[in-house]
Amino acid sequence: MGPLCLARAALAAAAKHSAARVLRVPPRVIVRRYSREGDDVVVVAAAAARFACYQLPHRTVLRVRGEDTRPFLQGIITNDVELLEEPGLAALYSHMLNVQGRTLYDVMLYSLKEAGGGQGVFLECDSTIKDSILKHLKIYKLRRKVTIDPCPELSVWAVLSKQKNAGQEASKPELSSPDQALVWDADPRTQEMGWRLVLESQVDPLDIIASCQKGDTAEYHRHRYSIGLPEGVRDLPPGVALPLESNLVYMQGISFSKGCYIGQELTARTHHTGVVRKRLMPVRLSAPVQDLEEGAALQTQSGKPAGKHRAAVGQLGLSLIRLAHAKETLTLKSSDDTTVALEASVPDWWPKDVKIE
């Protein structure tokens, strides 16, 4: 074999050896290094993604701005919008109530940085009742200097930590391009819900969050139900759900020291009496139920009424349960007359002094 052939054979063997050292890893999380032998790039094992991001098509964003934004919202939400003035607090959870004190909409408010120092907020709400919220806001707008606009060009994401450290708060992931995030704040309801992210629809969160992978929205809902956190009209039926039974206090969603707002009287009276006999709790069903009427009745095994079922994904769900029966195995019937057993649990994020009979 001549010198030229030997050289070609050596190059082929080197290329084969280099190719054998390449490990296939998921895109966006690969790590590269240069080998000492030459300039060939060798891909090494990627670190496991630490975070998961979920697009939330069931949530949408409205932009509320103008010099009267905060006094306008103060009269129609349960929380104190003035808290957004405090340093380090840029997100707020709240409900809007009807005059009878029942929940109409659950919303999240985010500080909006306006050019020129103007006042405004992004208001996140259930996308299925966006038009109803717009109508509700415009009814109470009156002559206030406020503009309210839907933002179909924006998308809402939830970012959750994949590392479970009991009793420890996960560190907030850093953004490589913070200017692309219109909202990037901790979920104000509980640390177990991670962070909220609002982006222009064409922006991919994986391009700005390191060590992150996309997850299925159904997985996000399973997580919510596993910890007993309601969201949207399915879990909080408008005009039906009561804010204190829906654990609004536990989700930091109400102020008892601010001024008057729509629905305040019944809510404040119930709070000060300290009597809440039913609560929305996470439940595990003995089997998935496909055909279930809204508000299906729950019973104890002896036939006593024990509450109503709200919603579920697979075997995980939420039910409004009478606390007197919360420790019992309960049953419900589907529309095809199938009986399903369910058991409730007390979420870790609830106060430790909550008494379950």
N, C-alpha and C positions, 0 to 999 in steps of 0.2 A: 504494500500500500504506500503510495507516494505521500510526500509532505502535505500536499493540498488536501488529499483525502483524509489524512490523519487530523488536520485542522478542522475540517467539516464535521468529522465524527465527534471530536471533542466539544464543538459548539452545540451539536445536537444533544449530546449527553448532558451538558450543562443546562440547556433549556428544559429538558425533561425533568432534571433534578429540581430546578427552580419551580416548575409547574406543580410538581408533587408536593411542594411545601405550601401551596396556596390553600387556605381553608375557606370554604364558602360560609359566609355569615350574612345575616340580614342587612339590607341596605340601610344607610344613614347611621349605623352604629359601628361601622368597621373601623379598625385601628391599623395604621400602616407604619412600617419602619423600613429603613434601608439596611440591607445586609452588608456585612463587612467585605464580602467577596467581590462585590461590584455594585452597579447602580440599579439592579433589578429590585422592584418593590415587592415585599413579602407581606401578605395580609395575615395578621395574627388574630387569635380568638377575640371576639368582641365582648365587652362587659355587658352584662344583662341590663336591660332597660330598667331604670329606677322609677319611672313615672308612666302613667297611661293617660292619654287625652281622649275625650269622648265628645263628638259633635252632638249638640242638643237641638235638633230641628223642632222639637216641641216648645222651645223657648225662643222668644223674639225680643227685639229692643226698640224702645221708643226714645226719642230725644226731646226732653222738656227743658226749655231755656227761656231766659228773660229775667228782668229785675225782680219780678214777683214770684219766681219759681218756688222758693222755699216757703214763704207764707201760704202760698196756694196749696202745696202738698201737705203742709202741716195740719190743715183742717180736714184732710180726707184719708190719712193713713194712721195706723196705730202706733207707729214708732215716732221718735223725735228726730225730724230731719235736721235739726240744728247740730246733732251729733257729728254730721259730716264736716262741720267746721273744725272739729278737734284734730290736732296733729296725729298722723298715723292711722286715722280711721277714714277709709275711702269707700266702704261698702256697708250697706244697711239692709236688713231683711224686715219686711212689714206685710201687713194685710190691709186691704181696703174692705170696709164693712158697709152693710146696708143700715137703714135707720133702726132696724130691729136688733142690730148688734151681731148679725151673722156674716160670715166671711163671703165676700164676693170674689176677690182676687188675691192671690199671693204674689208679691213683687219683690224685686231686689233693686235697690237704688245705688248708683255708682257716681262718685264725683266726676263731673265733666269739666275738663280743663279748656275753658273758652279763651280765644284770643282777646286780648285787651282786658282780661280779668273779669269777664262777664260771668253771671251765675247760670248754672244749668246742671242737669243730671241725665244719665242714661237710666232708663227704667226697663228692667227685664221682666217679662210676663209670659204667661201661657200663650203660645201662638194661635191656638184655636179660638180664643176669645179676644183677639187683638182689637177687633172692631168694637166690641162691647166696652172694652176699657177706654178706647178713644172717645166713645160717646159719653161714658161716665165722666171722664176728665173734662170734656167740653161743657157738660151740664153745669159743673161747679166752677168753671173758669170765670164766668161772668165778665167783668170788665178788667180783670187782671192782665198785666202786661206779661203774657206768657205765650209761647208758641209750642205746639206739640206736633211732632212729626214721626211717622214710622220710619224705620231704618232697614229696609229689605236687603240692603247691600252689606249688612253686617251679620256675622255668625257667632253663636254663643258656644263655648267649649267648657267642659269641666276637666280639670287635671287632678288626678288622684295619685298618691304615692303607692307603689307596689310593695314597699317595705313595711312590714307590720312590726312596729315596736310598741309593745304594751305600755301605755301610760306616757309615752313620749310623743311630742309633736314633731312631725316630719319637717325637715328644712325646706324652705321654699326654693324651687328650681330657678336657676338664673336664665334670663333671656339673652340671646346673642344680639338681638335687635329690639331693645325695649320700646323704641319709637313706633314699632309696628303694632304694638298692643294698645288698643284704645282703653281696655280695662284689663288689669292684671292684679287681682286682690284675693286674699283669703276669703273663702265662703263664710259669710257672717253667721250662719246657723250653727255650725259645729265644726271643729277641726277635722272630724272624720269625713267631711265632704271636700277636703282639699282646697282647690283654688278655682276661681272663675276667670275665664279669659274671653275677651271680645275682640274679634279681628275683622278686617275687611275680608269678604268671602273668598277672594282669590289668594289669600295668604295661607300657607300651610303651616300649622303649628310646629310640625317636626323640623321646619327650617329655622326655628328660633328657640326651641327648647331642647337642650342637650339631654341625652339618655332618656328619650321618650319614645313611646310607640302608640299607635292608634288602637283604640278598643271599640267594640261594638256597643251601640247605645243601649241595647237590651242588658248588657253587663252593668252599665251605669244604673239602670233601674233596679236590677237585682241587688246591687250594693245599697241603694237607698232603702229598699224594702227590708233588707237584712238588718239594718240599724234602726228602722222605724221612722224614717224621715219622709213626710208628705211633700208633694210638689205638683202643682197644677190642678185643673178642675176635676180630674178623675179621682184624685185623693181628697180634694177639698171641694165638694160640690157647691157651686154658688148658691147662696141663699139657704143652705142647709147646714153646713159646718159651723160650729161655734169656735171662736179663736182659742179660748182657754182649753177646751176639750181637745183641740188640735195641737196642744203643746206649744203655743206661740210664745209663752213666757220662757220655756226651756230653749227656744231657738233665738233668744235675744231679739224678739220681733215686736215688742210692745213697751211703751213708756207709760208709767202711772203717775208721772210728775209733770208732764207737758199740759198744754191747754186743751180745750175741747176739740173733738173731732167727731165725725159721723159715726154713730154706733157706740159711743163711749159709755153711755149711762149703764146699759146692761152689763158690759164688760167689766167696768170698774166695780159695780155692785157685786158681781159674782166673785171677783178677785178678793175683795175686802171681806166677804163672808167666809172665804177660804173653803167653799164647798164645791168641788169638782168631782162628780160621781162617775163620770165616764172619761176615758182617754183613748186617743188614737195610739194603737200599739202594734209592734211588728208581730206577725203570726207565721207559723209554719203549718201548711196544710198536709194532711196525710196523703193526698194525691192532687195533681193539677186538675183544675176545674175549667172547662171551656165555656159552658153555657151557664152563666151566673147572672141573675138579675141584679141590677144596681140596688145597693142597700139591702141585700139578702139578710134575713134575720138569723141571729145566732141564738143557740139554746144551750143550756146545760144538759148533762146527760139525764137529769130528772125532768127536763122539759121547761125549766124556767127561762124567761127571756134574758139574754146576756149581752145584747148589743147588735151591731150591724156590721156586715163586711163591706169594705170599700173597694179594694182593688188587689190584684196579684199578678205576678209574673212567675209562671211555673208553680212551685210549692211555697214561694215566699210572697207575703202580702201585708196589707194593713187592714186592721179592723178597729171600729169604735167599740170598746169593751167596757162593760160595767165593772168597776174596780172590785166590787164584792165577789165577782166570779173570775177575776183575771188569772187565778192560780189553778183553775179547773180545766179539764179537757172539754172543749166546746164542740158543737156540731152545727153544720149548716146544710141546706139542701139546694142542689142545683136545679135548673129548670127541667131536667129529665128525671127529677125525683131521686137522684143519687145523693146519699148522705156522706158528707166528708167531715172528718174530725180535724180540729186545729188547736194549737197551743200557742199562747201568747208569751212574750218575754219582756223583761224590763231593759231598755237600751242602756248601754254603758255611759252615754253622754247625758243622760238625765241626772239631776241632782241626787246625791246619795241618800238624802233624807226623805225621798218620795216613799209614801206608805202604800203598799198594795195589800189589801185585806186578804 
